């Protein structure tokens, strides 16, 4: 089993920055492909960014390109999402996810992931 715990959310003004972290643990965790998703009130969950097992390859939703950076530190079993130039429309609960896979692919669909964190709230004020 794998446990994922997000941290780093909070309240920030538009134009500000936040860095989210996702710590992975569990005896079966093996540097799986991971991703960040978000869900705003009244909206469906959406993909934000994904990263492959090595961390070399990344992929972003259009809304995140140029503002967000996904990265991982496999030695620390931790994934990050650096969010800059935040906008009020970025307000959501952000979730990290991991797929139990040994491939080096990136996954953009929530249904592809086996494990999810509890989420961390990000609120951007205008």
BALOBA-1460 file (C-alpha; in Angstrom, 3 decimals):
// residues 126
<rec num="1" residu="x" x="0.000" y="0.000" z="0.000"/>
<rec num="2" residu="x" x="1.073" y="3.574" z="-0.677"/>
<rec num="3" residu="x" x="0.231" y="6.683" z="1.308"/>
<rec num="4" residu="x" x="0.405" y="10.183" z="-0.135"/>
<rec num="5" residu="x" x="0.328" y="13.316" z="2.003"/>
<rec num="6" residu="x" x="0.108" y="16.803" z="0.502"/>
<rec num="7" residu="x" x="1.205" y="19.999" z="2.202"/>
<rec num="8" residu="x" x="1.943" y="23.604" z="1.339"/>
<rec num="9" residu="x" x="-1.488" y="24.924" z="0.477"/>
<rec num="10" residu="x" x="-2.817" y="28.178" z="1.822"/>
<rec num="11" residu="x" x="-4.160" y="31.634" z="1.075"/>
<rec num="12" residu="x" x="-2.208" y="33.846" z="-1.299"/>
<rec num="13" residu="x" x="-2.905" y="37.018" z="-3.246"/>
<rec num="14" residu="x" x="-3.156" y="36.991" z="-7.002"/>
<rec num="15" residu="x" x="0.310" y="37.074" z="-8.532"/>
<rec num="16" residu="x" x="1.821" y="35.253" z="-5.587"/>
<rec num="17" residu="x" x="3.450" y="31.839" z="-5.332"/>
<rec num="18" residu="x" x="3.023" y="28.616" z="-3.430"/>
<rec num="19" residu="x" x="4.950" y="25.359" z="-3.381"/>
<rec num="20" residu="x" x="3.023" y="22.175" z="-2.795"/>
<rec num="21" residu="x" x="4.673" y="18.993" z="-1.609"/>
<rec num="22" residu="x" x="3.514" y="15.387" z="-1.778"/>
<rec num="23" residu="x" x="5.286" y="12.883" z="0.440"/>
<rec num="24" residu="x" x="4.952" y="9.234" z="-0.536"/>
<rec num="25" residu="x" x="5.398" y="6.295" z="1.795"/>
<rec num="26" residu="x" x="4.591" y="2.626" z="2.006"/>
<rec num="27" residu="x" x="6.521" y="-0.544" z="1.596"/>
<rec num="28" residu="x" x="5.363" y="-1.022" z="-2.003"/>
<rec num="29" residu="x" x="6.220" y="2.474" z="-3.222"/>
<rec num="30" residu="x" x="8.743" y="2.362" z="-6.057"/>
<rec num="31" residu="x" x="9.054" y="5.902" z="-7.461"/>
<rec num="32" residu="x" x="5.824" y="5.575" z="-9.415"/>
<rec num="33" residu="x" x="4.612" y="7.969" z="-12.103"/>
<rec num="34" residu="x" x="2.842" y="10.796" z="-10.328"/>
<rec num="35" residu="x" x="0.643" y="13.763" z="-11.007"/>
<rec num="36" residu="x" x="-1.170" y="16.750" z="-9.579"/>
<rec num="37" residu="x" x="-4.887" y="17.301" z="-9.994"/>
<rec num="38" residu="x" x="-7.251" y="19.941" z="-8.661"/>
<rec num="39" residu="x" x="-10.934" y="20.340" z="-8.019"/>
<rec num="40" residu="x" x="-12.691" y="23.653" z="-7.597"/>
<rec num="41" residu="x" x="-16.128" y="23.936" z="-5.956"/>
<rec num="42" residu="x" x="-18.842" y="22.825" z="-8.345"/>
<rec num="43" residu="x" x="-16.361" y="21.650" z="-10.942"/>
<rec num="44" residu="x" x="-14.927" y="18.323" z="-11.975"/>
<rec num="45" residu="x" x="-11.453" y="17.247" z="-10.998"/>
<rec num="46" residu="x" x="-8.891" y="18.280" z="-13.593"/>
<rec num="47" residu="x" x="-5.353" y="17.335" z="-14.451"/>
<rec num="48" residu="x" x="-2.707" y="19.940" z="-13.656"/>
<rec num="49" residu="x" x="0.699" y="18.327" z="-14.237"/>
<rec num="50" residu="x" x="2.340" y="14.928" z="-14.474"/>
<rec num="51" residu="x" x="5.854" y="13.593" z="-14.070"/>
<rec num="52" residu="x" x="7.427" y="10.307" z="-15.014"/>
<rec num="53" residu="x" x="9.303" y="7.955" z="-12.708"/>
<rec num="54" residu="x" x="12.719" y="9.481" z="-13.283"/>
<rec num="55" residu="x" x="11.523" y="13.066" z="-13.174"/>
<rec num="56" residu="x" x="13.053" y="13.827" z="-16.553"/>
<rec num="57" residu="x" x="9.751" y="14.063" z="-18.402"/>
<rec num="58" residu="x" x="6.888" y="16.336" z="-17.415"/>
<rec num="59" residu="x" x="3.573" y="17.390" z="-18.908"/>
<rec num="60" residu="x" x="1.253" y="20.277" z="-18.080"/>
<rec num="61" residu="x" x="-2.314" y="21.275" z="-18.641"/>
<rec num="62" residu="x" x="-2.609" y="24.434" z="-20.704"/>
<rec num="63" residu="x" x="-3.741" y="26.320" z="-17.614"/>
<rec num="64" residu="x" x="-0.474" y="25.447" z="-15.854"/>
<rec num="65" residu="x" x="2.040" y="25.929" z="-18.655"/>
<rec num="66" residu="x" x="4.542" y="28.686" z="-18.009"/>
<rec num="67" residu="x" x="3.381" y="29.224" z="-14.411"/>
<rec num="68" residu="x" x="3.647" y="25.862" z="-12.646"/>
<rec num="69" residu="x" x="6.612" y="23.502" z="-12.381"/>
<rec num="70" residu="x" x="6.342" y="19.886" z="-11.312"/>
<rec num="71" residu="x" x="9.392" y="18.101" z="-9.953"/>
<rec num="72" residu="x" x="10.341" y="15.188" z="-7.734"/>
<rec num="73" residu="x" x="13.095" y="14.113" z="-5.409"/>
<rec num="74" residu="x" x="13.164" y="10.339" z="-5.532"/>
<rec num="75" residu="x" x="15.698" y="10.114" z="-2.730"/>
<rec num="76" residu="x" x="13.151" y="11.834" z="-0.491"/>
<rec num="77" residu="x" x="10.070" y="10.161" z="-2.027"/>
<rec num="78" residu="x" x="8.600" y="13.611" z="-2.532"/>
<rec num="79" residu="x" x="6.964" y="15.401" z="-5.442"/>
<rec num="80" residu="x" x="6.533" y="19.152" z="-5.724"/>
<rec num="81" residu="x" x="4.412" y="21.682" z="-7.554"/>
<rec num="82" residu="x" x="5.823" y="25.175" z="-7.702"/>
<rec num="83" residu="x" x="3.029" y="27.559" z="-8.567"/>
<rec num="84" residu="x" x="3.863" y="31.111" z="-9.645"/>
<rec num="85" residu="x" x="1.739" y="33.992" z="-10.916"/>
<rec num="86" residu="x" x="-1.285" y="32.517" z="-9.222"/>
<rec num="87" residu="x" x="-4.747" y="33.592" z="-10.334"/>
<rec num="88" residu="x" x="-8.098" y="33.465" z="-8.527"/>
<rec num="89" residu="x" x="-9.166" y="30.726" z="-10.947"/>
<rec num="90" residu="x" x="-6.400" y="28.519" z="-9.519"/>
<rec num="91" residu="x" x="-8.396" y="28.292" z="-6.296"/>
<rec num="92" residu="x" x="-9.116" y="24.609" z="-5.657"/>
<rec num="93" residu="x" x="-8.248" y="21.589" z="-3.586"/>
<rec num="94" residu="x" x="-5.053" y="20.153" z="-5.013"/>
<rec num="95" residu="x" x="-4.453" y="16.411" z="-4.946"/>
<rec num="96" residu="x" x="-1.381" y="14.379" z="-5.685"/>
<rec num="97" residu="x" x="-1.697" y="10.947" z="-7.204"/>
<rec num="98" residu="x" x="0.523" y="7.963" z="-7.953"/>
<rec num="99" residu="x" x="0.121" y="5.124" z="-10.406"/>
<rec num="100" residu="x" x="1.441" y="1.712" z="-9.477"/>
<rec num="101" residu="x" x="3.526" y="1.220" z="-12.596"/>
<rec num="102" residu="x" x="7.079" y="0.548" z="-13.682"/>
<rec num="103" residu="x" x="6.714" y="2.411" z="-16.977"/>
<rec num="104" residu="x" x="8.280" y="5.776" z="-17.697"/>
<rec num="105" residu="x" x="5.077" y="7.235" z="-19.088"/>
<rec num="106" residu="x" x="3.128" y="10.242" z="-17.861"/>
<rec num="107" residu="x" x="-0.575" y="9.842" z="-17.123"/>
<rec num="108" residu="x" x="-3.114" y="12.634" z="-17.485"/>
<rec num="109" residu="x" x="-6.353" y="10.841" z="-16.591"/>
<rec num="110" residu="x" x="-7.390" y="10.489" z="-12.982"/>
<rec num="111" residu="x" x="-8.649" y="6.989" z="-13.654"/>
<rec num="112" residu="x" x="-5.070" y="5.946" z="-14.414"/>
<rec num="113" residu="x" x="-3.954" y="6.522" z="-10.829"/>
<rec num="114" residu="x" x="-4.181" y="4.039" z="-7.993"/>
<rec num="115" residu="x" x="-3.329" y="6.212" z="-5.000"/>
<rec num="116" residu="x" x="-4.470" y="9.671" z="-3.932"/>
<rec num="117" residu="x" x="-3.640" y="12.091" z="-1.187"/>
<rec num="118" residu="x" x="-6.199" y="13.817" z="0.995"/>
<rec num="119" residu="x" x="-5.799" y="17.145" z="-0.768"/>
<rec num="120" residu="x" x="-4.587" y="20.585" z="0.224"/>
<rec num="121" residu="x" x="-6.585" y="23.793" z="-0.204"/>
<rec num="122" residu="x" x="-5.182" y="26.583" z="-2.340"/>
<rec num="123" residu="x" x="-7.063" y="29.878" z="-2.234"/>
<rec num="124" residu="x" x="-6.015" y="32.815" z="-4.402"/>
<rec num="125" residu="x" x="-7.577" y="36.151" z="-3.553"/>
<rec num="126" residu="x" x="-8.029" y="38.912" z="-6.109"/>
